[in-house]
Amino acid sequence: MSRRNTCVCLLAGALLLPSLLAAEQTRYWRQSDRAEFDKGTAKGVAIRSDGKLLPAPKFEAFADPNLAYLWEMRRNSRGQLYAAGGSDAKVLRFDNAGKPTTVFESSELAAQAIAFDSKDNLYVGTSPDGKVYKVTPDGQKSVFFDPKTKYIWALAVDPQGDLFVATGDRGEIFAIAPDGKGQLFYQSEERHARTLAFDSKGNLLVGTEPSGLILRVEIQRKAAGMPPVAGSSFVIYETNKGEVTSLVTDSKGNLYVASVGEKVRIQGPPRGGPAPQPAPPAVGGQTLIVVPGQAVNTQQPTTYPFPVATGGAEVDKIAPDGSPETLWSSRDELAYALCLTPSGKILVGTGDNGSIIELEGNQVFSTVAKSESAQVTSLLPGEGGRIFAATANAGKIFAMGPGYDSNGSFESDAFDAKIFSHWGRLTWWGENGAMSDKVAFYVRSGNTSRPDKNWSPWSGPYKTSGAAEVGSPAARFVQWKLAFLDVDGGALPSVSWVSLAYQPKNVVPVIDDIALQDPGIRVVGFAQQPSGPGTSAPVTLRNPHGPGATSPAPMNGDVSIRPARMEVPPQGFEGRGYQSVLWSVHDDNGDELVYSIYYRGEAEQNWRLLKDKITQKYYSWDTTSMPDGAYYLKIVASDSPSNPPDQALSTERQSDRFEVANTPPRIENLRADSNSPTVKVTFDGVSSTDPIQRAQYSLDSADWQVVLPTGQLSDAPKESYQIELPNVPAGEHTIAVQITDRFDNTTAQKVTFSVQAARASK
């Protein structure tokens, strides 16, 4: 083949390619990223931020103490699990089966914080207007310390047995010796000292609100047995959020920080002065207790129940040298708790979706569990790699791990194909056995937006090859399910994307509206302007109504639908003798359409082709070749460019009545009677179709003057006019008359007459 012929063939192929693509009807619903997978339902399946599905750790209910909320968990030296919450203030101990035993309760609204010393004495901080209680191993309860502050946020016991108490709303931290002697240890410049921890050198770490600071306070002791005093203090980090909710350190000296909410700038007296003592707000007739949650007002943190999350959350890592690194952030979720897994990964307890997120490093994270409650408020390592999670709304305890859920499954959201469709091949891609024997897929379909008992049963399993012909019946909606089959030992299988082919049934396009323009308007494409005689200023067009007036949006989740062609609205210009029409149309298949226009006279039966193979949704034509009279248009829309001839469908719609009138009206019987002192001019205006719209006259080339018909109304195709001209000077005169119909067709005529001097003077 010659080089020239090769080029010709390539050019022909390139020209054919768009039409071949346009005729393709197979479409693909593909899911491959976190945002799409988050719409589904994961049970024992982790959703990673990079768009992978993996087996998740076992996650099961451990205990339901029938409380509204739990705030903190601790384990004593024997590994027994304790949890504090409310309301009312209560601390529970749980056995290995999750059975609770109440070890503390009081009239305060919440047990906000708990801690153990080396002798398994339990310390309980209550809020609001609460105290620190001590509960001995044999169950003796007593008031251990009264800080006389509004809120007790956190408790921490150092290796020397001293108890540190973080409070609000004056941002004070107290230190209490084992004998109960306590004093103010540190006065911060923040409203609230929210969280406490110790670094590897024994310094006290404090997270604050509302500036979201991490303070390092040196602990000094003058003598053994005496309460500690604060040495130097230093802000090691200021978070991007307003409230620090959790601090965790690891064996390498790294500090992990959870913070939430927007910062609130405080204006007012120095922090050391007395602060107002606002009463807890009441909702629904019940007094509510103040709890951690997000950025707060200038007086107190957020109140329970939890408000709508604002400000988002962030988790940062601070290295031993003080350098910070952001590990995770969210605009929508709030971070309430942090925990280290046995493998060194960070878990984040969040709200208001009750999820647990695992940070894997390199900005990759996974949603590994979702509780039945709204907020995960505390995370605590247990024995054998087990992790306990406490929640609020409602207050429950869940256990995660060790090992992975052997029955993990993931159900996608229901996909709406918009049209009754046939389902083709299901394909997927994954690693570590996802293409062989470690995953199975199922598919079901139905005609309701939510899957229910009236959907088809699950078809499948489909596995081992990464592709399978789906056996679900044709319908409008479809859903797939993934099950991991083998998660014991070795690398975990993962699935990166899932795609389902489908073919919608071709449906007839719909012409929504036809908008005829006023006579004398020519419509052209954007950036074009008609030239030549009879064209002038632009005019505003009458636009059609209906969903097809704008380009349709692509179907949800369908990656195979091409973006709708951008349609720039046409422009209108004055154009004598032109008639124009615009229409709107939509096609639920998203097919390309082609249009034909037909016309017929009002008294005629047969339609005549005006123009075919139109691709735009407007048309203008010169009507001067058409006889005057009333007409109708018919718009025919066909989806033939996108379908085989035997499957192409078309629809049609008839326009309203319109008129063509290019013949000017006539002036008949124009006469001027000057035989009396008042000259009388009479004439008839005659139109072949419509009433005369306007008549005027000019005497001797003076300004035009409007004249009304003898019957006062211009409502007939023939009107008679009479003009009386008093005091016309003697001599010869000319009067011109002009009539115009509603199509701006105009006719003028004149008559000359003479007025004698004697008559003019009378």
C-alpha positions in Angstrom: 0.0 0.0 0.0 1.4 3.4 -0.9 2.1 6.0 1.8 -0.6 8.2 0.3 -3.2 5.5 0.5 -2.1 4.7 4.1 -2.7 8.3 5.1 -6.1 8.3 3.4 -7.1 5.1 5.3 -5.9 6.6 8.6 -7.9 9.8 7.9 -11.0 7.8 7.0 -10.6 5.7 10.2 -10.2 8.9 12.3 -13.4 10.3 10.7 -15.3 7.1 11.4 -14.1 6.7 15.0 -16.4 9.4 16.6 -19.5 7.8 15.0 -18.4 4.3 16.1 -17.9 5.5 19.6 -21.2 7.3 19.6 -23.0 4.1 18.7 -21.4 2.1 21.6 -24.1 1.2 24.1 -22.2 -0.8 26.6 -21.6 1.2 29.8 -19.6 0.5 32.9 -20.3 1.2 36.5 -17.0 1.3 38.3 -16.0 1.9 41.9 -12.4 2.5 42.8 -11.9 5.1 45.4 -12.7 5.7 49.1 -15.5 8.2 48.5 -17.4 5.6 46.4 -16.8 2.7 48.8 -17.8 4.8 51.8 -21.4 4.8 50.4 -21.5 1.0 50.8 -21.9 -1.1 53.9 -18.7 -2.7 55.3 -19.0 -5.6 57.8 -15.6 -6.9 58.7 -14.0 -5.1 55.8 -11.6 -2.1 56.0 -11.9 0.7 53.5 -8.5 2.3 52.9 -7.9 5.9 51.9 -6.2 4.8 48.7 -9.3 3.0 47.5 -8.7 -0.6 48.6 -10.9 -3.0 50.4 -9.2 -5.4 52.8 -10.2 -7.8 55.6 -10.8 -5.8 58.9 -9.9 -6.9 62.4 -12.6 -8.8 64.3 -15.0 -6.3 65.9 -17.8 -7.4 68.2 -19.9 -6.2 71.1 -18.3 -6.8 74.5 -20.6 -5.1 77.0 -23.7 -3.0 77.2 -23.9 -1.3 80.6 -27.1 0.5 79.7 -25.5 4.0 80.0 -26.0 7.0 77.8 -22.3 7.5 77.4 -18.9 6.2 78.4 -15.9 8.6 78.6 -12.8 6.7 79.6 -11.5 3.2 80.2 -8.6 2.0 82.3 -7.2 -1.4 83.4 -5.8 -2.1 86.8 -2.6 -4.1 87.5 -4.6 -7.4 87.2 -5.8 -6.5 83.8 -9.4 -5.9 84.8 -11.3 -3.4 82.7 -13.0 -0.3 84.1 -15.1 2.3 82.4 -16.4 5.7 83.5 -19.5 7.5 82.3 -23.0 8.6 83.0 -25.5 9.8 83.6 -25.5 9.7 86.6 -21.8 9.4 87.4 -20.8 5.8 87.4 -17.7 3.5 87.2 -18.1 -0.1 86.2 -15.8 -3.1 86.3 -16.2 -5.8 83.6 -15.2 -9.4 83.8 -13.9 -11.4 80.9 -17.4 -12.1 79.6 -18.3 -8.4 79.7 -20.6 -8.6 82.7 -20.5 -5.2 84.6 -20.2 -4.5 88.3 -20.7 -1.0 89.6 -17.7 0.1 91.7 -18.6 3.7 92.0 -21.6 6.0 91.6 -22.4 9.5 92.8 -25.0 12.3 92.3 -22.8 14.2 89.9 -23.8 14.0 86.2 -20.7 12.2 84.9 -17.6 10.3 85.9 -15.4 12.1 83.4 -11.9 10.6 84.1 -10.4 7.7 86.0 -6.9 6.5 86.9 -5.1 3.8 88.9 -2.1 4.0 91.1 0.4 1.2 91.6 -1.7 -0.2 94.5 -4.8 -0.4 92.4 -6.5 2.5 94.1 -9.1 3.9 91.7 -9.4 7.7 91.3 -12.5 9.1 89.8 -13.0 12.7 88.6 -16.6 13.9 88.2 -18.1 16.9 86.4 -19.5 19.4 86.5 -18.8 21.0 89.9 -17.3 17.7 90.8 -14.6 16.2 93.0 -11.9 13.6 92.9 -12.9 10.4 94.6 -10.7 7.5 95.8 -12.0 3.9 95.7 -9.8 1.3 97.4 -9.4 -2.2 96.1 -11.8 -3.4 98.8 -14.4 -0.9 97.6 -14.1 1.9 100.2 -15.1 5.2 98.6 -14.1 8.7 99.9 -13.5 12.3 98.6 -9.8 12.4 97.8 -9.6 16.0 96.6 -11.9 18.9 95.9 -10.3 21.3 93.3 -13.4 23.6 93.5 -13.4 24.0 89.8 -16.1 23.6 87.2 -14.8 20.7 85.3 -12.4 17.8 85.9 -11.2 16.7 82.5 -8.3 14.3 83.0 -6.4 12.3 85.7 -2.9 10.9 85.5 -0.7 9.1 88.1 3.1 9.4 87.8 5.6 6.7 88.8 6.0 8.4 92.2 2.3 7.9 92.9 1.3 11.6 92.6 -2.0 12.3 91.0 -2.4 15.1 88.5 -5.8 16.7 87.9 -6.5 18.7 84.7 -9.5 21.1 85.1 -11.5 23.8 83.6 -12.7 26.5 83.2 -9.6 28.3 84.7 -7.1 26.0 83.1 -5.6 24.8 86.4 -3.7 21.6 87.0 -3.5 20.2 90.6 -1.0 17.7 92.1 -2.1 15.5 95.0 0.3 13.3 97.0 -0.7 9.8 97.9 -1.8 11.0 101.3 -4.4 13.3 99.7 -2.5 16.6 100.3 -2.8 18.6 97.1 -2.1 22.0 95.8 -2.2 24.0 92.6 0.6 22.7 90.4 0.3 24.8 87.3 -1.8 27.7 86.1 -2.1 27.7 82.4 -3.2 30.7 80.3 -5.9 28.6 78.7 -9.5 28.1 79.8 -9.2 24.3 79.9 -6.5 21.8 80.6 -8.1 19.0 78.6 -5.7 16.0 78.5 -2.6 14.7 80.3 0.3 12.4 79.6 3.9 11.9 80.6 6.9 12.0 78.3 9.9 9.7 78.5 11.7 12.0 80.9 8.8 12.2 83.3 7.6 15.7 82.3 3.9 16.4 82.3 2.3 17.0 78.9 -0.9 19.0 78.8 -3.3 19.5 75.9 -5.4 22.7 76.1 -8.5 24.5 74.8 -9.3 26.9 73.1 -5.8 27.5 71.5 -5.1 23.8 71.0 -1.6 23.9 72.7 0.6 21.1 73.8 2.5 22.2 77.0 5.5 20.4 78.5 5.8 21.2 82.3 8.8 20.1 84.2 8.0 18.2 87.5 10.2 19.0 90.4 10.2 17.6 94.0 11.8 19.4 96.9 11.9 16.3 99.1 10.5 12.8 99.1 6.9 12.6 100.1 6.2 16.2 99.3 3.8 17.3 96.5 5.5 18.1 93.2 5.9 21.6 92.0 6.0 22.9 88.5 9.4 23.8 87.0 9.8 25.4 83.5 7.0 25.1 81.0 7.3 25.2 77.2 4.7 25.0 74.3 6.1 22.2 72.2 3.4 22.5 69.6 0.3 24.5 68.7 -2.2 22.4 66.7 -4.3 23.7 63.9 -7.5 23.0 65.9 -9.0 24.5 69.0 -9.2 21.6 71.4 -6.7 18.8 72.2 -8.8 15.6 72.9 -6.1 12.9 73.3 -2.4 12.4 73.9 -0.5 9.2 73.5 3.3 8.4 73.7 5.2 5.4 72.3 8.4 3.7 73.5 10.5 5.7 71.0 9.5 9.0 72.6 7.0 10.0 69.8 3.9 11.9 70.9 0.6 11.5 69.1 -2.0 14.3 69.4 -5.7 14.4 68.5 -7.3 17.8 68.1 -10.7 19.0 66.9 -12.7 22.2 66.1 -12.0 25.7 65.0 -9.9 27.9 67.2 -11.7 30.6 69.2 -9.8 33.7 70.1 -10.3 34.8 73.6 -10.5 38.4 74.6 -10.9 39.4 78.2 -9.1 39.7 81.6 -6.0 37.7 82.4 -6.5 34.0 82.9 -5.4 34.2 86.5 -8.4 36.2 87.5 -11.8 34.8 88.4 -13.8 33.4 85.5 -17.6 33.3 85.2 -19.3 30.1 86.3 -22.0 29.4 83.7 -24.6 26.9 84.5 -24.8 23.8 82.3 -27.4 24.4 79.6 -30.7 22.5 79.6 -32.2 20.8 76.6 -35.6 19.2 76.6 -36.0 19.9 80.3 -32.9 17.9 81.3 -29.7 19.4 82.6 -26.8 18.5 80.4 -23.2 17.8 81.3 -20.1 19.4 79.7 -17.9 17.0 77.8 -15.1 17.0 75.2 -16.0 17.4 71.6 -14.9 20.3 69.5 -14.0 23.9 69.5 -15.8 25.8 72.2 -17.0 29.2 73.3 -15.0 31.4 75.6 -16.4 29.9 78.7 -16.8 26.2 78.4 -16.3 23.3 75.9 -19.1 21.8 73.9 -22.1 20.3 75.7 -23.7 16.9 75.6 -25.5 15.8 73.6 -23.0 16.2 70.8 -23.7 19.1 68.4 -23.2 19.0 64.7 -19.5 18.6 64.0 -17.7 21.7 62.9 -14.1 22.4 62.3 -13.0 18.9 61.7 -10.2 17.0 63.3 -6.5 16.3 63.0 -3.9 13.8 64.3 -0.3 14.9 64.6 2.9 13.2 65.4 5.6 15.1 67.4 9.0 13.5 67.2 11.4 13.4 70.2 13.3 16.4 68.7 10.0 18.4 68.6 9.4 18.3 64.9 5.7 17.9 64.0 4.0 15.8 61.2 0.3 15.7 60.4 -0.8 12.0 60.0 -4.5 12.5 59.3 -7.1 15.2 59.0 -10.8 15.4 58.3 -13.2 18.2 57.6 -16.2 16.2 58.7 -15.2 13.7 61.5 -14.1 14.5 65.0 -11.3 12.6 66.8 -12.0 11.8 70.5 -9.5 9.0 71.3 -6.1 7.6 70.3 -4.5 4.2 70.9 -1.4 2.3 69.8 -1.9 -1.2 68.4 0.6 -4.0 69.2 2.1 -3.4 65.7 2.7 0.3 66.5 -0.1 1.7 64.3 -2.3 4.5 65.6 -6.1 4.0 66.1 -8.4 7.0 66.1 -11.8 6.9 67.7 -14.2 9.3 65.8 -17.6 10.7 65.7 -20.3 11.3 64.7 -20.2 8.1 62.7 -18.8 5.9 65.5 -15.9 4.8 63.3 -12.4 3.6 64.2 -9.6 4.6 61.8 -6.2 3.0 61.6 -3.3 5.2 60.5 -0.9 3.2 58.4 1.7 5.8 57.6 2.5 7.7 54.4 -0.9 9.5 54.6 -2.7 6.1 54.2 -5.5 5.3 56.6 -8.3 2.8 56.8 -11.7 2.7 58.4 -11.4 -0.6 60.2 -14.6 -0.7 62.3 -17.9 1.1 62.8 -19.8 0.8 66.0 -23.5 1.0 66.6 -23.0 4.2 68.6 -22.4 7.8 67.4 -19.0 8.5 69.0 -16.0 6.4 69.9 -14.8 8.2 73.0 -12.0 5.9 74.4 -9.6 3.2 73.1 -7.6 0.9 75.4 -5.2 -2.0 74.6 -6.2 -5.3 76.2 -4.4 -8.6 76.5 -3.3 -10.7 73.6 -3.6 -7.8 71.0 -7.2 -7.0 71.9 -8.4 -3.4 71.7 -11.4 -2.1 73.7 -13.5 0.7 72.4 -15.9 2.7 74.5 -18.7 4.8 72.9 -21.3 7.4 73.6 -24.8 7.7 72.3 -25.2 4.9 73.4 -22.6 4.0 76.0 -21.3 0.5 75.0 -18.0 -1.3 74.9 -16.7 -3.2 71.8 -13.7 -5.5 71.4 -11.5 -5.4 68.3 -9.1 -8.2 67.4 -7.0 -10.1 67.6 -7.0 -11.5 64.1 -9.3 -10.7 61.2 -13.0 -11.2 60.6 -13.4 -14.5 58.8 -16.9 -13.5 57.6 -16.1 -10.1 56.4 -18.3 -8.7 53.6 -18.9 -5.5 51.7 -22.1 -4.4 50.0 -21.9 -1.6 47.5 -24.5 1.1 47.3 -27.3 0.4 44.9 -26.5 1.8 41.5 -29.2 3.5 39.6 -28.8 3.0 35.8 -31.7 5.4 35.3 -33.1 3.0 32.7 -34.1 -0.6 32.6 -30.8 -2.4 31.8 -29.2 -5.7 31.0 -26.2 -6.6 33.1 -22.9 -7.9 31.6 -19.6 -8.9 33.0 -18.4 -8.1 36.5 -14.7 -7.5 36.6 -12.4 -6.6 39.5 -8.7 -6.3 40.3 -6.8 -7.0 43.5 -3.7 -8.5 45.1 -2.6 -11.3 47.3 -5.2 -13.9 46.1 -8.0 -11.5 45.1 -7.7 -12.8 41.5 -7.7 -16.5 42.5 -9.4 -18.0 45.5 -9.6 -15.5 48.4 -12.6 -13.4 47.3 -16.0 -14.1 46.0 -18.5 -11.7 44.4 -22.3 -11.7 44.3 -24.7 -9.5 42.3 -28.4 -8.8 42.7 -30.8 -6.4 40.9 -34.2 -4.8 41.4 -36.5 -2.0 40.5 -36.7 -0.1 43.8 -34.1 2.4 44.9 -33.4 0.5 48.1 -32.6 -3.3 48.0 -35.4 -5.2 49.7 -37.1 -8.6 49.6 -38.6 -7.8 46.1 -35.1 -7.7 44.6 -33.6 -10.8 42.9 -31.7 -13.2 45.1 -27.9 -12.8 45.1 -26.3 -14.5 42.0 -22.9 -16.0 42.4 -20.4 -16.6 43.8 -18.1 -15.2 41.1 -14.4 -15.8 41.8 -11.0 -17.0 40.7 -10.7 -15.3 37.3 -11.3 -11.6 38.0 -14.3 -11.6 35.6 -17.7 -13.3 35.4 -20.9 -13.1 33.5 -23.6 -11.8 35.8 -26.8 -13.9 36.1 -29.0 -11.2 37.7 -32.2 -10.2 35.8 -32.5 -7.0 33.8 -33.7 -4.1 36.0 -33.0 -0.5 36.8 -31.0 -0.9 40.0 -28.1 -3.3 40.7 -25.7 -4.0 43.7 -22.7 -6.1 44.2 -21.3 -7.8 47.3 -17.7 -8.9 48.1 -16.8 -11.6 50.6 -13.3 -12.4 51.7 -12.8 -16.2 51.9 -9.4 -16.8 53.4 -7.8 -14.3 55.8 -5.7 -16.7 57.9 -2.0 -16.2 57.6 0.0 -14.6 54.8 -0.6 -11.3 53.1 -4.1 -9.9 53.3 -6.1 -10.0 50.0 -7.2 -6.6 48.7 -9.6 -5.4 46.0 -8.7 -2.1 44.3 -11.6 -1.7 41.9 -14.9 -3.3 40.7 -16.6 -2.7 37.4 -19.9 -3.9 36.1 -20.9 -3.7 32.4 -24.5 -3.0 31.5 -26.6 -2.0 28.5 -29.6 0.3 29.0 -32.6 -0.4 26.9 -32.9 2.3 24.3 -35.8 4.7 25.1 -37.5 7.3 22.9 -36.1 10.8 23.2 -38.5 13.5 24.5 -39.1 16.9 23.0 -39.9 19.0 26.0 -40.9 22.3 24.4 -40.9 24.3 21.2 -40.5 28.0 21.3 -41.5 29.9 18.2 -39.9 33.4 17.9 -41.6 36.5 16.8 -41.6 37.2 13.1 -38.5 39.0 11.8 -36.0 37.3 14.1 -33.0 35.3 12.8 -31.2 32.9 15.1 -27.5 32.1 14.7 -24.9 30.3 16.6 -22.8 32.0 19.2 -20.1 34.4 17.9 -21.8 34.5 14.5 -23.7 37.5 13.2 -25.8 37.6 10.0 -24.6 40.0 7.5 -26.2 41.7 4.5 -29.4 43.8 4.2 -32.2 43.2 6.6 -30.2 42.5 9.6 -29.7 44.9 12.6 -29.6 44.9 16.3 -29.6 41.8 18.5 -32.8 40.7 20.2 -33.7 38.6 23.2 -34.9 35.1 22.3 -37.8 33.2 23.8 -36.2 30.1 25.3 -37.9 26.7 25.5 -38.7 25.1 28.9 -38.1 21.6 30.2 -35.3 19.4 31.4 -33.8 19.3 27.9 -33.2 23.0 27.9 -29.8 22.3 29.4 -27.4 19.5 28.8 -28.1 16.3 30.9 -25.7 15.4 33.7 -23.8 12.1 33.5 -25.4 9.1 35.3 -24.0 8.5 38.8 -21.0 6.3 39.0 -21.0 5.6 35.2 -17.4 6.1 34.0 -18.3 5.2 30.4 -20.7 8.1 29.7 -19.0 10.9 27.8 -19.4 14.4 29.1 -22.4 16.1 27.5 -21.5 18.3 24.6 -21.3 22.0 25.7 -24.1 23.8 24.0 -23.7 27.6 23.8 -27.0 29.4 23.6 -27.7 30.9 20.2 -28.2 34.6 19.6 -31.0 36.4 17.9 -30.9 39.3 15.5 -33.5 41.3 13.6 -33.9 39.8 10.2 -36.8 40.9 8.0 -38.7 38.0 6.5 -37.2 35.4 8.8 -39.0 33.0 11.1 -37.1 31.1 13.9 -37.7 28.2 16.3 -35.9 26.8 19.3 -36.7 23.6 21.1 -35.5 21.6 24.1 -35.2 17.8 24.1 -33.7 15.1 26.4 -32.7 11.5 25.9 -32.4 9.3 29.0 -29.8 7.2 27.3 -27.7 10.2 26.7 -27.7 9.5 22.9 -26.7 12.0 20.3 -29.7 13.3 18.4 -30.5 14.6 15.0 -33.5 16.6 14.0 -35.8 17.2 11.1 -38.3 20.0 10.7 -41.6 19.8 8.7 -44.3 22.3 8.0 -47.9 22.4 6.8 -50.5 25.1 6.1 -53.4 25.4 8.4 -55.9 23.9 6.0 -53.5 21.3 4.7 -53.1 17.6 5.7 -49.6 16.7 4.4 -46.4 17.7 6.1 -43.6 19.0 3.9 -39.9 18.8 4.8 -38.3 22.1 5.7 -34.9 20.9 6.8 -33.3 17.6 7.9 -30.0 16.5 9.5 -30.0 19.3 12.0 -27.7 18.8 15.0 -28.4 22.0 16.8 -31.6 22.8 18.7 -32.6 25.8 16.7 -33.4 26.8 13.1 -34.1 30.0 11.1 -35.4 30.2 7.6 -36.4 32.9 5.1 -40.2 32.9 4.7 -40.4 35.2 1.7 -40.8 32.1 -0.6 -43.8 30.9 1.4 -47.3 32.1 0.7 -48.9 34.2 3.3 -51.0 32.3 5.8 -51.1 30.2 9.0 -48.7 27.3 9.5 -47.6 24.6 11.9 -44.2 23.1 12.5 -43.3 19.5 13.4 -40.0 18.7 15.1 -38.7 15.1 14.7 -35.9 14.0 17.0 -34.1 10.7 16.3 -31.3 8.9 18.2 -30.0 7.2 15.0 -26.5 8.6 15.4 -26.0 6.5 18.6 -27.9 3.3 17.6 -28.1 0.7 14.9 -30.8 1.4 12.3 -33.0 -1.4 13.6 -32.8 0.0 17.2 -33.0 3.7 16.5 -36.1 5.5 17.9 -37.6 8.9 17.1 -40.3 11.2 18.5 -42.1 14.2 17.2 -43.9 17.3 18.5 -46.0 19.9 16.8 -45.6 23.6 17.4 -48.2 26.2 18.1 -49.8 28.0 15.2 -47.8 30.8 13.5 -48.3 33.1 10.6 -46.3 34.1 7.6 -47.2 37.5 6.2 -44.7 39.1 3.8 -47.2 40.8 1.5 -47.5 44.5 2.5 -51.0 45.8 3.2 -52.8 48.0 0.6 -54.1 51.5 0.7 -57.3 52.0 -1.2 -59.6 54.9 -2.0 -57.3 57.6 -0.9 -59.1 60.9 -1.4 -58.7 64.5 -0.2 -61.9 66.8 -0.2 -60.9 70.4 0.0 -64.3 71.9 -0.9 -65.0 72.9 2.6 -63.0 75.0 5.1 -61.8 71.7 6.8 -60.0 69.4 4.4 -61.2 65.8 4.8 -58.9 63.0 3.8 -60.3 59.4 3.7 -58.7 56.1 2.8 -59.0 52.3 3.4 -56.3 50.0 4.8 -56.5 46.4 3.6 -54.4 43.5 4.7 -54.5 40.0 3.2 -54.3 38.3 6.6 -54.1 40.2 9.9 -55.6 43.5 11.2 -53.8 46.7 10.4 -51.6 47.6 13.4 -50.8 51.2 12.8 -51.8 54.1 10.5 -50.3 57.6 10.3 -50.1 60.6 8.0 -47.8 63.5 7.2 -49.0 66.9 5.7 -46.4 68.5 3.5 -43.6 66.3 4.9 -44.3 67.3 8.5 -43.9 64.9 11.3 -45.9 61.7 11.2 -49.2 61.8 13.1 -51.1 58.7 14.3 -54.6 58.3 13.0 -57.2 55.8 14.4 -59.7 54.0 12.3 -63.3 55.2 12.2 -64.3 52.5 14.6 -61.4 53.4 17.0 -60.1 49.8 17.2 -57.6 48.2 14.8 -59.1 44.7 14.8 -60.0 43.9 11.2 -58.0 43.2 8.0 -59.8 46.2 6.5 -60.1 49.5 8.3 -61.4 52.9 7.1 -59.8 56.1 8.1 -60.8 59.8 8.0 -58.6 62.7 8.7 -59.8 66.3 9.2 -57.3 69.1 8.5 -58.6 72.5 9.6 -57.0 75.8 8.7 -55.0 74.5 5.8 -53.3 77.5 4.0 -54.3 78.3 0.5 -52.3 76.6 -2.2 -51.2 73.1 -3.3 -50.6 70.5 -0.6 -49.5 66.9 -0.3 -50.6 64.4 2.3 -48.9 61.1 2.7 -50.5 58.2 4.6 -48.8 55.0 5.8 -50.1 51.7 7.2 -48.3 48.9 8.9 -49.3 45.4 9.8 -48.1 43.4 12.9 -45.3 41.9 10.8 -43.9 45.4 10.1 -44.9 45.2 6.5 -45.5 48.9 5.5 -47.2 50.7 2.6 -47.3 54.4 1.9 -49.3 56.5 -0.6 -49.9 60.2 -1.2 -52.4 62.5 -2.7 -52.1 66.1 -3.8 -54.9 68.7 -3.3 -55.3 72.5 -3.5 -57.0 74.9 -1.2 -58.5 78.1 -2.7 -57.7 81.4 -0.9 -61.3 82.3 -0.3 -62.1 78.9 1.3 -58.9 79.1 3.4 -59.9 82.5 4.8 -63.4 81.5 5.9 
